[in-house]
Amino acid sequence: MGIDPSQVRGVYPILYAFFDETGALDRNLMRQQAQACVKHNPHGIAALGLATEVTKLSTAERRQVMEWLVEDVDGACPIAITIAEPTVEGQVDFAKAADQLGVDFVILQPPPVAGLAEGEYVRFFGSVAEKVSIPVAIQNAAAYIGVGLSIDGLKTLNRNHPNVALLKGEGPAIEIAGLVDATDGVFRVLNGRGGLEFPDNLRGGCVGMIPAPDCFDRQIDLYKAFEAGREQEMESIYREILPVIIFCMQSVQNFLCYGKRITALRMGLSLDQVHDRAPAQQPTPHGLQWLQRYAAELGGF
């Protein structure tokens, strides 16, 4: 059944993938990460997007991450799962498995085929949505994954499939605000990009953000300040965390390298407990110094 889309709001930290020294998913560290998120009462928790290095995971591993997250959250907050399977059938099967586990909504990524007519992507998403009983979001992130829908394409999708009522964006706040305005309120829109321009995203009509966990606890405080009309407090929190966001969000590979390590330190782990699954960007000596400074300034979760 899932969540009522009108209730989707706030901060949904999206989990990193933690691997052990053999390159396998680390069950213990994934549990610790989920529990660190639950501790701060997020509005929800997400998994299996770019932060979870979903393209490096097999379908079995993706399902494992989803099952672990449902187990670890244990009903404490809503759960959103990104689905990146390359076929309609694969996405439908994954969405049905998510529904059976009690996931609240799914976020569909486009198939990994660029350059098609927009109608092909609309048909792809629609073919999945018509077989899914829980709310559906579209990850409309052309800058990161190479495919995005136009305003008309998004409206067509919602008109034909009203359960497609959510959008996960990855773009500048001014573009997201324009998207919110142009789609006439039929979508509840969440942005990503680590929380860049968080206050202006909220002013522009975003209902929340899906950032990695690096500083999600302070972002929850920021959102609460916005809801309460405490604008100066919201701006103060944003100024506090902006250097960390900028440091991490130079590229996808950069935030996977540095953001994951900042999160690990804030979880009380040591850096030698963070292992990468190749190919992966490695931290530089300066980067290691700076990420440790940022983690110390933020403090533990």
N, C-alpha and C positions, 0 to 999 in steps of 0.2 A: 504493500500500500504506500509506504514512504511518507515523507513529510509534506505538509501543505506548502506549496511553493511560496505562498504569501508570508510564511514564517521564516523563510531563509534570510538570514541577516548576520552581520557581525564578522568575526574573525575565525576562519577555518584553517589552522596551520596544516600544511601538507607535508607528510613525513618524508624524510630522507631514507634512502636504502643504506643500511649498515651491513657490511660484509665482514666475515671473519678472515683469518690469515690464509685460508684455502680458497677464498673467493666466493664461498657460499653465503647466503643470507644468514645473518647472525640473529637467531631468535631472541637471545637475551637482550641484546642492545635494541632491537626493534620494540621489545616490550618496555624497556626503560624509557625509550623516546615517547611512546604512546602514553605511558603513565605520567611523564613529565608534562605532557600537554594537558592531560585530564586534570592534573593538580591545579591548574589555573582557570578551570571552568570556562573553556572556550565555547563559543557558540556552536562549534562543530569541529570535526577533524576530517581531513581528506588524505587520500593516498593514491599512488600510481600515476601521478603526473610527471612532469619533467624533473621535479625535485627527487622523485623516487627512482630516477634513472630507468623509467619503464621500458625503454627500447633495449636495455641490456638484460631484461628479465624474460625468461620463457613464460608461456601462458601458465604453466603449472606454478611457477614462482609468483606470478602476479596474483593468482588465486590464493596462494599461501599467504601473501602479504595481506590481502583482504580478509581472509579468515582470522589471521592473528589480530588484526586491528579490531574486528568485531568482538573477539574474545577479550582483548585488553581494555576496550572502552566499556564493555559490559553495560550498555544502556545509559552511560553517563551523559552523553550528548549525541546529536545527530552525526551521521557519517556520510561523506560523499566519496565516491570511487570514480576515478577516471578510467575509461575503457579505451584502449588503444589497439584492439585487435584489428587486423587489416581487412576483414571481410564482414559483410552484413551478418552472416551466420555466426561468425565468431563473436561479434559484439552482442547479438541477441542472446547467445548462450551465456556470455559473461554477465549480462544485465539480469537475466533470469536467476543466475546463481547469486548475484548480489541481492536481489529481491528476497530470495529464500533465506538469506543470512540476516535480513533485517536492515540492510543498507537503506538510507533515506532518500538519496537521489544519485543518479549517475551522470557523469560528464563525458560526452562522446568526443573523441578526437576524429578528425577526418581520416580517410584511408591514405596510406603513404604513396599517393600517386598525384603529382602536381600537374598542372597544365590542362586539366579537363574543363569542359564547359561547366558553368556554375550549376546548371540543372542536374548534372550528374551527382554533385555533392549533396544537393538538396534531396535528390531521390535516395541516396545512400542513407542519410540521416533519417529520412522519413520512413524508409523500410525497416530501420531498427526501432524507431519510436512507436510505430503502430503495433509492435509485438511486445512492448514493454509497459508494465502496469504502474511503475513508480515514476516520479517526475524525472525529466530529462533536461540536462544542460548541454549546450554546445560550447566546446572550447574554440573560440573564434580568435585565433592567435597567428595570423599570417606571418608576422615578423619572426616567430619562433619555429613554427612547424610548416611554413610554406603554403598553407591553404587557409583561406578565410572566405566567409560569405558576405555579400553586399547587404545593405539594408533591405532591399527588395527580396533577396533570397531568404533572409531571416524572417521577414514578415510572412512570406509564402509558407515557410516551414511551420511557423506557429499557427497560421490559419488552417493548414491541412492537418496539423497534429497539435492540438492545444496542450498536450502534456509536455511539449517542448516550451517551457515557460521560464527557463533560466539561461543565462549566458555567463561564461567564464572568459573574460577578456585578458589581453596581455598588451596593453598599449598606453600611450600618454593619456593623462586625465582629460585633456581637452577633446581628444578623439572619443573617449568613452562617454563623456558628457553629451557629445553630439549624437552618439549611437543611442543613448538613453532617450534623448529628445525625439530622434527620428523614428524610433520604434513605438512611439505613442504609449509607453508604459506597459506593453504586453509582456516584457521580459523583466525579471529581477536580475540585475547585473552585478557580478562580482569581478573585481580586477585582481591582477597578480603582481608581477614585477617586484616581488619582495616587499611591497608596501610603499614603493616610490609614489610621491604625490598623494599620500593617503588622505590628508585633509581635503584636498581639492577633488579627489575622487568622490568623497562623501558629499561635498557641496554640489558636485555635478550629477548626483542621482544614483551613484553606486550604493547598494545595500550592504556592502561589506567587501572583504578582501580574502584572498587565499594565498598567503605568503608561506615561505618555508619557516621552520620554527626558530630561526636564529634569535629574533627578538619579539616573538609573537606575544609574550606576556605583556610587554609594554604597549604593543599594538592593541591589545584588548583594553588596556587602560585608556588609550587614545580614543577608541571607539566609544567607550562609556562616557568619556568627557564630551564627545560630540553629541551623543544622545541627550545628555543632561544640559546642553547649551553652554558648556564651559569652554568657550572657544580659546581663550588664552592658555588654559591648561592643555588642551588638545595640541596647540601649536608648540608649546614648550616640550611636550613629550616627543613630538615629531622632530624637533631640532635636536633633541638628545640622541635619537636613534638614527638620524639621517646619515651620519658618517659611516655607520656600519652597513646600512643598506647600499650606499654608493660603493663602498669597498667591495661588497659581494657581487653587486649586480652589473658588472662590466660585460659579462656574457654568461650563457648557461653553464659552460664548463667552469668558469671562474667561481660562480656561486656554489656549484657542486663541490669544488675543491675547498674553498675557504668557509662558506656558510656551514657546511657539514661539520667542519672541525670546530668552528665557534660553538655550534650546537652541542657537540660532544663535550667540550670543556665545560659548558654551562650545565651539562648533565652530570658533571663530576667525573668524567672519564679522562684518561690521559691520551695524548695524541698518538701514542703507539698502539692504541686500541682501534684506531681508524684505519681501515684497509680499503683499497680501491679495487674495483673490477675494471680491468683494462678494456678499452683505452680510457685514460683519465688524466686530466691536468694534475701536475704535482706542484705543491707549494714551493715558493722560493724562500731563501733565508730571510729576506725582508718580509715576505708575506707571512711567514711563521711568527716573526716578532710582532707584526701588527695584529694578526688575528688573536694572539694571546692577550694583547693589550685590550682589544675590543671586548673579548670574553670577560676579562677581569673587570672592566668598567661596567658591564651589564650585570655581572654577578651570577650566581647559580640560580637555577630554576626553583 
